[in-house]
Each structure stands twice: as structure tokens, then as C-alpha cells.
Amino acid sequence: MFARRNRTESELQTDRLTLRPPQMRDFEPWARLRRDSRAFLSPWEPQWSRDHLTGRAFRNRVIWAERAIRQGEAYPLFLFRQKDGQVVGGVTLSNIRRQPAQAATLGYWVGEAYAMQGYMTEALTVVLEHAFAALDLSRLEAACLPGNTASRRLLERCEFKYEGVAQAYLQIDGRWCDHVLYAALRYDRRGRVED
């Protein structure tokens, strides 16, 4: 339903979104959305560096994204609404490990104005399909704060399963925080009875 690849291997589409790597022309809308959503995002994210919203830091982000995709290490994608081209958030497959693991870590964020509208469900659905089919990954891992019920529901809607708790897993908003761990498997047999 969602996965339609467009123009490049790293550009994906859903019914309402285009997902593609960041480009320098995206700086102003990205910075505006991040700035406008700061209070909404900061309880769930690592503390922003002082230069987080600067053009120089964004240029480094674009350079890193190009290199990471070329080397198959990560796939950072921005989410653009098709009807008006507005950036609404981002998804990154990072820490890609090949044989024997065939696994990656999934991270995501959505701007406050676009939260709870189904955009991230669409995005994660197509990213999972791409990760399993095109990238030949076997496992995607995600983590979120235990109290982030919206993120937990999103992961569960996208067929991630709860796997446990990691103590002091990441620094969020300047503090070491426990995280709940989830994973989606390409061939998921968890909970199935063997014949």
C-alpha cells in the first residue's frame, strides 16, 4: 500500500508523504519546524548542541547523510508532505550492521504541528518495508522513554514488539534515562506455537 520507490533508491513515498535524504535547500523549513517544536521535542530527545539550528551544523548533517547512505551505514530521511512540500519530521535507520546481524536502529521525530495525524505511521510502514525488502535487514530496533505512550503506541501499531528495559540507555534532555526496547523482525515467529 505504501512502498513506492521514486527516482532514487533512498527516496520513498507513501500516500501523503515523500521521504528523502536532507538537502541544503531544506535548512530553513527544517530549522523553523525544529525551533517551533522545541518544547514538544526536548523531553524525548538528547540535549541539542548550541549550534543545532545553524546552517553550518545542518551542512554537516547533509554531508554525513550523503556519506552514510553511500557507505550503507545509515539512511537519514526527512518526511515531506506531498500536497505542499512541508517538512513534517524525520526517520533515520542508523547503526546498520551486516552479517551476521543484518540489523539497524530506528529513530524518528515529528514536528508538534504534525503530531497525531498518522504521518509517522505511514513513514515507519514504508521504512520497514524498505529495510526488510530492499536493504535485506532482518531486525529493526527502537527505544523510547517508558512514559512516551504516543511513541510506544506508534511502535506497536507498526508491529514492533516490546523486548525489555535498558537501564540508563541514553541521555535525554541532559539526564541518563531508562528506555523500553522494541524490535520488528523480518520473519517474526515470536508468540507462535511450533507445529
LINVENUR-V606138 format. One record per residue. N is the residue number from 1. PHI is phi in radians with two decimals (NA if undefined). PSI is psi in whole degrees, 0 to 359 (999 if undefined). Layout:
# LINVENUR-V606138
N/PHI/PSI, N/PHI/PSI
This chain:
# LINVENUR-V606138
1/NA/317, 2/-1.69/318, 3/-1.28/103, 4/-2.20/115, 5/-1.43/145, 6/-2.20/157, 7/0.50/305, 8/-2.18/161, 9/-1.02/329, 10/-1.69/9, 11/-1.89/127, 12/-2.17/158, 13/-2.33/148, 14/-2.08/188, 15/-1.07/327, 16/-2.08/352, 17/-2.25/153, 18/-2.01/130, 19/-1.92/124, 20/-2.65/162, 21/-1.11/154, 22/-1.15/147, 23/-2.26/159, 24/-1.00/327, 25/-1.13/346, 26/-1.48/353, 27/-0.98/305, 28/-1.05/309, 29/-1.13/323, 30/-1.11/311, 31/-1.09/320, 32/-1.11/314, 33/-1.13/315, 34/-1.09/316, 35/-1.09/313, 36/-1.16/336, 37/-1.81/9, 38/-0.98/311, 39/-1.12/327, 40/-1.25/321, 41/-1.54/325, 42/-1.06/330, 43/-1.16/345, 44/-2.00/354, 45/-2.07/159, 46/-1.02/152, 47/-1.04/134, 48/-1.24/141, 49/-1.23/163, 50/-1.04/327, 51/-1.72/16, 52/-0.86/318, 53/-1.74/18, 54/-1.59/156, 55/-1.08/323, 56/-1.13/314, 57/-1.11/322, 58/-1.17/320, 59/-1.01/317, 60/-1.09/324, 61/-1.10/316, 62/-1.14/315, 63/-1.08/315, 64/-1.05/316, 65/-1.07/314, 66/-1.05/314, 67/-1.17/315, 68/-1.09/319, 69/-1.18/314, 70/-1.02/321, 71/-1.56/358, 72/1.25/25, 73/-1.63/333, 74/-2.82/159, 75/-2.33/87, 76/-1.47/126, 77/-2.29/137, 78/-1.63/152, 79/-1.80/122, 80/-2.05/131, 81/-1.24/128, 82/-1.16/325, 83/-1.18/334, 84/-2.46/3, 85/1.30/8, 86/-1.24/132, 87/-1.26/132, 88/-2.05/346, 89/2.99/199, 90/-2.70/155, 91/-2.36/137, 92/-2.31/127, 93/-1.64/119, 94/-2.29/178, 95/0.89/44, 96/-1.21/124, 97/-2.01/132, 98/-1.71/198, 99/-0.73/134, 100/-1.56/357, 101/-1.34/311, 102/0.92/53, 103/-2.34/163, 104/-2.67/164, 105/-1.83/137, 106/-1.89/131, 107/-2.26/155, 108/-2.80/157, 109/-2.68/154, 110/-2.39/141, 111/-1.14/150, 112/-0.97/319, 113/-1.16/345, 114/-2.02/5, 115/-1.23/153, 116/1.08/30, 117/-2.07/8, 118/1.48/0, 119/-1.10/316, 120/-1.25/328, 121/-1.07/315, 122/-1.03/313, 123/-1.10/313, 124/-1.16/326, 125/-1.05/313, 126/-1.28/327, 127/-1.17/318, 128/-1.08/314, 129/-1.04/316, 130/-1.13/317, 131/-1.10/318, 132/-1.38/319, 133/-1.49/304, 134/-1.43/321, 135/-1.59/352, 136/1.03/37, 137/-1.47/157, 138/-1.90/335, 139/-2.55/133, 140/-2.06/133, 141/-1.99/144, 142/-2.50/152, 143/-2.41/147, 144/-2.61/164, 145/-1.15/143, 146/-0.97/326, 147/-1.47/0, 148/-1.53/78, 149/-1.12/327, 150/-1.12/318, 151/-1.20/320, 152/-1.11/317, 153/-1.13/320, 154/-1.03/310, 155/-1.07/317, 156/-1.15/322, 157/-1.08/327, 158/-1.62/19, 159/1.22/23, 160/-1.38/147, 161/-2.05/142, 162/-1.12/134, 163/-2.12/345, 164/2.59/194, 165/-2.13/136, 166/-1.90/119, 167/-1.25/137, 168/0.78/51, 169/-1.29/314, 170/-2.48/155, 171/-1.48/120, 172/-2.10/127, 173/0.87/37, 174/1.54/3, 175/-2.21/144, 176/-1.25/128, 177/-2.27/144, 178/-1.19/151, 179/-2.34/149, 180/-1.57/140, 181/-1.85/138, 182/-2.27/156, 183/-2.56/147, 184/-2.04/134, 185/-1.96/143, 186/-1.05/313, 187/-2.05/88, 188/-1.58/115, 189/-1.93/6, 190/-1.08/131, 191/1.49/359, 192/-1.68/142, 193/-1.54/131, 194/-1.22/141, 195/-1.42/999
